[in-house]
């Protein structure tokens, strides 16, 4: 019996912000939902049309900035900025690899709201929040049962694309929640290594 295949998606750098930070950046009562741009594969999640920049103090003692991070909605209970390890080098910092929500003790940064000309409107300093996202699979309980996996389980995934490159990714964490739909998420470094431009397919290697 052939293993169940699922989509593999690549996420560029982006962020999740709590309401307090949104208000500090864009004004009290800022409604991120009013800036819906397009839906994501996970139910209720979306890309907004709002972008921010981030700034770090690199290991070289200099400030490093990265522009055009999408804010994903809806607002969350915590601030989380997800970049690839290559982005981390650009920012002059070593990014810890974390599962979503595990941000305490990660890299400190400042988040900047900009006007249409790129001028800084507001700057909010945060004690932590910048991470590299651990590669993972989203699925709901029924899908997890079909795959024979459990929440928090670490698996290997054979990933294919329309590229001659082929990879088996180890250390993939399974995340199970009723609102999730089956998909694996990689960052841009991992997607490039597997030759995936937008999406590919994969299956769990037992």
Secondary structure, DSSP 8 states (H G I E B T S, - for coil): -----EEEEEE-SEEE-BHHHHHHHH-TT--GGGGEEEE-SSTT-EEEEEEEEEEEE-TTSSEEEEEEEEEEES-BSS-EEE--HHHHHHTTS---EE-TT--TTSEEEEEEEE-TTS-EEEEEEEEEEEEEE--EEEE-HHHHHHHT--TT-EEEEEEE-SSS--EEEEEEEEEE-TT--SEEEEEHHHHHHTT-SSEEEEEEE-
